[in-house]
């Protein structure tokens, strides 16, 4: 696998993780009327998704790939 294909796959994975994290943070608003436990679960899930997103961003950064918004 050449580096550009590997980079493309990693970028695609990062984009998916980025979208997932945004969705999970949106769920926090959706469950705000469901109670404290639901909010806490949504926050924990969003934090895990953000951690995955940040991990992929770090890998891309270490490869010299810059994804500016």
C-alpha positions as CSV (number, residue, x, y, z in Angstrom):
1,X,0.0,0.0,0.0
2,X,1.6,3.3,-1.0
3,X,1.6,6.2,1.4
4,X,-1.0,8.3,-0.5
5,X,-3.6,5.4,-0.2
6,X,-2.7,4.9,3.4
7,X,-3.1,8.7,4.0
8,X,-6.5,8.7,2.2
9,X,-7.8,5.8,4.3
10,X,-6.7,7.5,7.5
11,X,-8.2,10.8,6.4
12,X,-11.5,9.0,5.6
13,X,-11.4,7.4,9.0
14,X,-10.7,10.7,10.6
15,X,-13.6,12.4,8.8
16,X,-15.9,9.6,9.9
17,X,-14.8,9.9,13.5
18,X,-15.2,13.7,13.3
19,X,-18.8,13.3,12.1
20,X,-19.5,10.8,14.8
21,X,-18.1,13.1,17.5
22,X,-20.3,16.0,16.3
23,X,-23.3,13.7,16.3
24,X,-22.6,12.5,19.8
25,X,-22.3,16.0,21.1
26,X,-25.6,16.8,19.4
27,X,-27.2,13.9,21.4
28,X,-26.4,15.7,24.6
29,X,-28.9,18.4,23.6
30,X,-31.4,15.8,22.6
31,X,-31.4,14.0,26.0
32,X,-31.3,17.1,28.2
33,X,-35.0,16.5,29.2
34,X,-34.4,12.8,29.9
35,X,-32.6,13.3,33.2
36,X,-29.2,13.4,34.7
37,X,-28.2,9.7,33.9
38,X,-29.1,10.1,30.2
39,X,-27.1,13.4,30.0
40,X,-24.1,11.8,31.8
41,X,-24.2,8.8,29.4
42,X,-24.4,11.1,26.4
43,X,-21.5,13.2,27.7
44,X,-19.3,10.1,28.3
45,X,-20.1,8.8,24.8
46,X,-19.3,12.1,23.2
47,X,-16.0,12.3,25.1
48,X,-15.0,8.9,23.8
49,X,-15.9,9.9,20.3
50,X,-13.9,13.1,20.6
51,X,-10.9,11.1,22.0
52,X,-11.1,8.8,18.9
53,X,-11.3,11.8,16.6
54,X,-8.3,13.5,18.3
55,X,-6.3,10.2,18.1
56,X,-6.8,10.1,14.3
57,X,-5.9,13.8,14.0
58,X,-2.7,13.2,16.0
59,X,-1.8,10.3,13.7
60,X,-2.4,12.4,10.6
61,X,-0.4,15.3,12.1
62,X,2.5,12.9,12.8
63,X,2.4,11.9,9.1
64,X,2.5,15.6,8.1
65,X,-1.0,15.7,6.9
66,X,-2.8,18.9,7.8
67,X,-6.6,19.1,7.8
68,X,-7.5,22.7,8.3
69,X,-11.2,23.5,8.5
